[in-house]
Amino acid sequence: MSNVLTFDIDWAPDWAIDDCIDICRAGNVPATFFATHRSTTLGRLLQDPSFEVGIHPNFLPGSSHGSSSSEVLSFFRELVPGAVSMRTHALHQSTRIFSEVLEQSPRIRADVSLFLPGHPNLKPTLLFIGAQRPLIRFPYWWEDDVASYTPDWDWRPPSPSSDLRIFDFHPVHVALNMRSMTAYQRLKAATGGAFSTATRDDFKPFVERNLPGTATFLKELIERLGADSFTTVRDLLSGIEESERPVG
């Protein structure tokens, strides 16, 4: 199978998203970015064939994306009209939400909201809920903030594997080279959670330097697994859909 780098943008400042893009470009690897908001960098990502832009809808109460699931989905049909993949914010999900996705957002064909950390032999599954088409669910394997809570996690990349492994990074955590959630919580308290307008200087006092963390893990992961082993969710989806077509 393949490795996939995914990034939950989570209202990060453009410069932090740009840093993640630069790391991917330096390693010559594609990636999938799950968008949360309009920004200059998002506009550039949408024009760059090296990267996929999916959606990161917040279906929780008080969401800035909308007061109902329908409003949230409408927001994202306008924000990223060509998106074919999604991961829900905070992994908030339900059969009702997925049913509405299938009915109201026909371009969305893949969901990456099922987290099974470190699980072997992960495979995509088809989810049928009241629609003529399935939602293809790709379980994902690793997430930076969860790694920070994991006992004995040493921030060294895993060995190459034939398994499907989807990695989830957050630009804010990459910018902090986060090793523990302490740095993130201190930054959040200092900025009031207004990450989208925070500057690099705002981040500087909280960056974890000279030790392995999220940013060093990302760079070493690309180097160890090799550029040719990476793809996007969109390309995984295309491979599955091709295999399901009748022959002859």
Protein Blocks (a to p, Z undefined) as FASTA:
>chain_A
ZZdddddfklpafklmmmmmmmmmmnopacddddfbdcfklmmmmmmmkbccdddddfbg
hiakbcbfklmmmmmmmmmmmbcbdcdehhiacfklmmmmmmmmmmbmbdcfbccehiah
iacddddehiabdcdddddfbdfklmmmpghiaoiacdddfbdcdddddfklmmnopabf
klmmmmmmmnnopamlpcfklmmmmpcghiacfklmmmmmmmmnopklpccfklmmmmmm
mmmpcgZZ
